[in-house]
Amino acid sequence: MSNDASFKRADYTEVLDRWATVRDVCAGQHRVVSRLPCINSHDKSPENADRNKAYRERAVFKNATGHTRNGLLGLAFHKDPTLTVPKKLEYLQDNANGSGVSIYQQSQGVLEKVLEAGRHGLYVDYHQDDGAGGHSVILTYCAEDIINWRTGMVNGHYVLTLVVLRETPEVEDGFGFKTIEQYRELALETEGFVCRVWRRSGPENGGPLAVVEEHFPTGVKGRLKEIPFTFVGAQNNDPSIDESPLYDIAMINLGHYRNSADYEDSVFWCGQAQPWISGLTESWVKLLEEKGVYVGSRAPMLLPVNGAFGYAQPLPNTLVKEAMADKNQMMIELGARMVVASLSSKTATEARGDQSASTSVLAGCVANISEAYTRAIMWCGQYMGVTDKVAYQVNQEFVELTADPQMITALVGLWQNGGFAKADLRAYLRKLGLIAPERTDLQIDGELSEQTDGLGLDDVGVNSGGQPGNP
């Protein structure tokens, strides 16, 4: 039995290296330069150290993995997500974590981390304000900070009964600061949810872990009967660890970088033209050594009978260059094609087909994020006594929808003839970008009822002639 709050699950420790690899590759060259091999590692001389330093400096890193991640983010957030909450929870739109980060910005960061590691976490905390009431906040945790978890059967359902999160808060240290390590235990007990914070005590914080804070978050209706924490995965939101969507591209990207280092090294040592002279006698060699050899169109070179001068240069199609081209093509096939401009024009149907393979993983991640945030907002409402329906939806229309005036006219005519409801028409117009996603039907109806610009609206959506009016 382990009473150590810093205990790490075996399946967690097995994937740390993979997570670190993908995050380093996405971060850029400064984070992966140490992953290049060492030339003649047995040679500890200063000359070999200088050669290895130059070997790393000459290498060129093409960050296809990071650009692919950014391209996927752009596809998901080229339209604002839609947030459906009652007035009491509208503050989440501008301040979801209590530090001024909007729920839109926060969800972008979550998608970025899910694409890198295939795993993230959302925790809902509740703060009692001065006076009456309080407010909920949504906090995010990287995969590396979710070190332990456990599930159990409660009322016939498997639910989270324990989650341990590693945190590194900053504390004042004179004019500077220092970071300390602590562990936040989220546990489900018989009475409900409890949160404990563990820190090390003793000299230089190297002693045993002890509880420094214990609280039972209580909202309007008392303690929660579940842990307000949800995993966000690439495949689903259960506690199991999903594979990183970008791992395969990252590994090929590293191989491409190593090939680049070898190629640039060969270019430096062999790429420059090497002059050669043949047919020299000993006297000519001595003469040239004394006077020097100048190469160029304005420096004619005198040679003995049967002497020759020329340049030696390697062929351009080297093996390393071909290996780089192969890996580049592999990255394109795995999803990096979104950062390579197509030279041929394509129809909308062809564009949809080309993007389907790349966006299928993205669609799964986006759906999981939408589901996780909807659940987190629901917990925010439970703390604050809100029972209204809530929802958060990140865009899943990765191919831009367009509509010409004739199509819009046809849609409005279909609605006027009772083909579908006004709410359905507005929902489609939001997808087309003709109605801002954050504008609700209630807001639109209210503005229409207050219009005094001579459009002749006697009622919401009905004109003076009794026919359906403006949607």
N, C-alpha and C positions, 0 to 999 in steps of 0.2 A: 504494500500500500504506500502510495506516495502522497505526502502532504506538502510538496513543493509546488507553489503556484506557478513557478517558471517551467514546469514540466512541458515538454514538447512532444507531440504525437509523432510516431515513426513515419506515417505517410506525409506529414508536413516537412520533416527534415529531408526526405528523399527528393523533393522537388525544388528545394531552395536554389540549387545550382542552375537549374533550368530557368527559373524566374530571373535570377541574376543575369544570365546570359542574354535573355531577351531585352531586359531593361537597359543593360549596358549598350547593346547594339542600337537600340532606339535612341539612346542619349547622344551617340555620336562618336567620332574618332578618339576623342580624349579619354573615353571610357573603355575602349577596346584595344588601344595600342599595346597594353601590357599582355594581351592575349596572343601577340605574335611570337613565333618560336625564336629561340636564341641560337644564333649561328656559332658553331664550335663552343658549346656550353662548357666544355672541359677546360677551355683556354681562359684563364683569369687575368690575362695581361691587360694593361691599359690600352694597347692597340686594338685588341679584340673588343674591349668595351666601347671604344670610339666607333668601331665598325658597326656594332649592333645599334648604337645610338643613331648613326646615320641611316642604317637599314630601316629603322622605325620612322624616322623623319621623312624619308623619301616615299614611303608607302602612301597610297591615295585610297581613302575610304569612301565608297559610294553607299550612302545610307538609304538603301532601297526599303529596308524594314521600317525605318522611322517615317519615310515619306508615304509608305503604304498605310501605316497607322493614321497619319494625318489625313490622307485621302478618304479613308473610311469614316473618320470623324466628320469631315466636311460633308459626306453624303448623308450622314444621319442628322446633322444639325444645320443643313442648309435651310430648313424651316424650323421655326421655334416650336418646342414641345407645347402641348396643351395641358394646362393645370385646371382641374375642376375641384374647387373647395368652397366651403361656406366662408362667409366674411371673417369669421373668427380665426381662420387659418390662412387668410390671404397674405399675411406677413411672410410666409414661406417663399413667396415669389421673389422677394427682395433680400431676405435674410433667413436662409434655411439652417445654417449651422451656428447662429448666434454671433458670428464674426463678420457679418456683412456680405457673405457669399450667397448669391441667389441660387435657387434650386436648379435653374438652367445651367449656370456655370458649374455647379457641383456635379450634376449628372454628366456633363461633358468629361470632367476629370474621372468619373467612375467608368465611363465607357473606355477611356484611354487605358486605364489600368486593367480592365477586363480583357481588352484586346492583347495586352502584353502578357498577363499571367493567367488569364482565364478564370480569375477569382478576385472577389472584393467583398466588403462587408458594410452594412448600414446599421447603425445603432441609434435608437431614439432615446434621448435623455430629457428629463423634465426638470425645470428650474422654477422654484417658488419665488415669485416676485415680491418686492416689498409691498405690503398691504394685501389685498385680496387677489386671488387668482395666481396664475403662473403661465409659463409658455414652454412649449416643446421645441427641441432642436434635433436635427438629423446630422449625425456625425459619421464620417467615413473612415474605414480602416483598410489598409493595403493587405494583400494576401500574406506578406511576411509578418504582419503584426497579429494575425489570428493564429495563435500557437497551439490552442487546445480547444476541443469541443466534445460534447457527448450528447446523445439522444436517449430518450426513454419513452415508455408507454404511459400516457396520461389520458384517462377517460376514453380509452380505445383508440388513441391516435399517437403516432410517433412524433414527438416534438423535441425541440432543444431543451435540455435540462442543465447544460453548462456550456459557457463560452469564456475563454480566457484571452484577453487582449493585451498586447504589450504596448506600452506608451513611453514616450521620452519627453516629458514636459521640461520647459526651461524655468530655472529659478535664478533669482538675483544673486550676484556674486560681486559686491562692490559696484564699480561702474560697468562691469561686464555681466556675464551670465554663464551658467553651466547647465548641462542637461543631466537629468537623473533618469534611471530606468525604474518603471513601476509596472505592475500587472493589475488589470481590472478584471475582476471575476464577476460574471453575470450568471446567477444561479436561480433555478426554479425550485422553491421549497413548498412545503405543504400550504403555508399561508399565502404564498404568491412570490413575486419576483423580488430579488434582493441584489444589491450591487456592493461589492467590497473592493477596496484598493489596497494592494500589497506593495510594500517597499522594504528594501534591505536596511537594517540598522547596524550600528557599530562603527568602528574606525573606517573612515573613507568609504562608507556605504558598502562594505564587503561582508557584513554580518548576515545572519539569517533573515529570511523574509518574515514580515509581521504585518498584520492588518492595521493600517493607519486611518482608514475611513470606512464606515459601513452605513449605508442608508437604504431605506425602503421607499423608493419613489412612489408617492401617493398622489393620484390625480383627483379629479372631482368625484369619481365613483370608487375611490379606494385603490388598492394595489392591483397591478396587472396580474393576470393568471397565466401569463406566458412571458418568455423573454423577448423584449422588443428589439430583437436583432435578426437580420436576415442576410444570408449569403447571396451574392450576385455572381453567377457563373456564366461560362460560355455556352454550355449545353443546357443546364437547368440551375435552379436555385437551391438545390439540396446541399447537405454538408459535404458531400464527396468532392474531391478535387478534380476539376476539369482540366483538359489539356489546353495549353496556350495556343490561341489561334495563329500567332505570329512566330511560333518556335521554329517551324521548318524553314521559313524564309530567313530567320535570324541565323540559323546554322549555315545555310548556303551563303548568306551575306558575309559571315566570318571567313568561309573558305575563299570567297572572292577577294576579301581583304588580304589574306595570306598570299594568294596568287599575285595580287597587285604589288605586295612588298617584294616578292621574288622578281617580278618583271621589272620594277623600277630599279632594283639592285643590278639586274643584268644590263639594263639600259645605261646605267652609270658606268659600269666596268667595261662593257663591250659595245655599247651603242654608238660611241663616237668613232669616226673613221680613223683607222690605224695606218699611218704611212709605212711603206716598206721599200727598201732598196736592195737590189741584187746585182751580182757581177762585180763587186768591188774587190780590189786588191788591198793588201795591207797598207800600202802607201796612200791609197785613196781614203781608206778608213781614217788614217791618221790625219790626213789633210782636212777632211770634213769635221773631225772632232776639234781641230784647232780653229777653223773658221766658223764652225757652226752650220746648221742646216736650216734654211728658211723655206717655208712652203707657202706658195701663193703665186698668182698670175704675174706679179711684178718681181718675182725672185727666181729667175731661170736657174736650173740646177744642172751643173756640168757633171757628166758621168763618163767613165772610161768606155772603151769599145766593148760592145755586148752588155753594157750596164742597163738596168731597167728600174723604173720607179712606178709605184702604184699605191692603191688604198685597199685595205682589207676591212670588210664590214659584214656583220651577220645578216642573215636573211630576215625580213620583217615578220614572217609568219612563224614565230617561235612557238614551242609547245606550251609555255606558260600563258602566252596571249590567247591561244585557243582554249585553254582551260578557263580563263576569265570569261571568254565569250560564251562558253557552255553554261557556266554558272549564272551569268547574266540572263540567259534565256530561261533557265530554270526558275529564277526569281520572278520573271515576267509571267510565266505560266502559273505560278503559285499565288499571284495576286498583285505583284508589283507593276503590272501593266497599267494600273490606274495612274501611275506617275510618268508613263511614256506616252506622248501624244501620238495619236493615230494619224497617218498621212492620207488615209483614204476616207471618203465620206461614207456614212452609214445611215440607213433608215432608222426610225425610232424602234421598229421591231428588232432589227439587228443589234442595236445598242442595248436593248433589254436582254437579249440572249447572251451577249458578250459579258454583261455585268452579273448575270444570274449566279455564276459559280462563285464570284468574289463576294457578292452581297448576301449569299445564303447564310454564311457564318455571321455576318454583320446583323442580319435580320434576327437571328437567334439571340445575339447579345443584346440588341436593342429591346426585344420583347421581354427579356429577363430583367433588364433595368427598369422598364416601365412597370412591370409587375412588382419588383422590389420596392420602388418608390411609392407605388400605390399602397402597398402594405405598410410602409413606414409612415405615410401620411395618416393612415387609419389609426396607427398607434398614437400619433400626435393628437388626433381627435379624441381618442379614448382618455388620454390624460386630461384633456381640457373640456370633457363633457360634450363633445360634438358627435352626434349620431348620423349626420347627413352623409349621403354618398359622396365619396371622394375618388379622384382618379388622376393619374399622371401618365401621359402618353408621349413618347418620343417618336418622331416621324419615322415611318417605315416605307414611305414612297421615295425610293432612292433615285428613280428616274423621273425627271421633271415632267409634270403634267402640263399640257398646254391646251388652250381652247380658243378658237377663233370666234368672231362675233356671231356667225351663223349658229355655232354650237350653243353659245350662251342663250341666244334667242330661242332655240329649240328646247333647251332645258326649262326656261321660264315658261314657254308655252305648254310644255308637258305638265308643269306644276299647276298652271292656271286651269288646265282641263282636268285636274284631279288625278294626274298620273302618279304622283307621289307627294309625300308630305313636305311642308315648308322646311321642317327641320332637316330633312334629307337633302333638299336643295342647298341649304346653307352649309351643310357639312361638306358637300362636294365643292362648293365655291371656296371653302377654306382650303381644301386640298389644292385647288387651282391658284391659291394665293390672292384671290379677289376679295376675300374677307380675312382680316387679321385673326390668327388663331386664338388670341387671348380674348377676343370679343365674343361674349356669350349671347345666346338668343334673347335672354332677358334684357340685356343692355340694348340690343338692336331694337327690340319691340318698344322699349321705353323711349328711345330717341325718335322712332317713327311716330309714336303717339304725341310727341311734343313738337313735331315739325310745324313751322308756320311760314314755310317758304313758298306757299301757293301751289303745292303739289296735289291738293285736294284730297288728303287722306282723312277720312272721318273716323276710321278705326284702324287697328293694327293690320296692315297689309290689305285693306279694302278701300277702294276709292269711292268717290261720290256716286259713281254709276252702279255700285253694287258688285263690280267685278274685282277679282284679286288684284292687288296693287303691287307695290314694291316688295320684293322678298327680304 
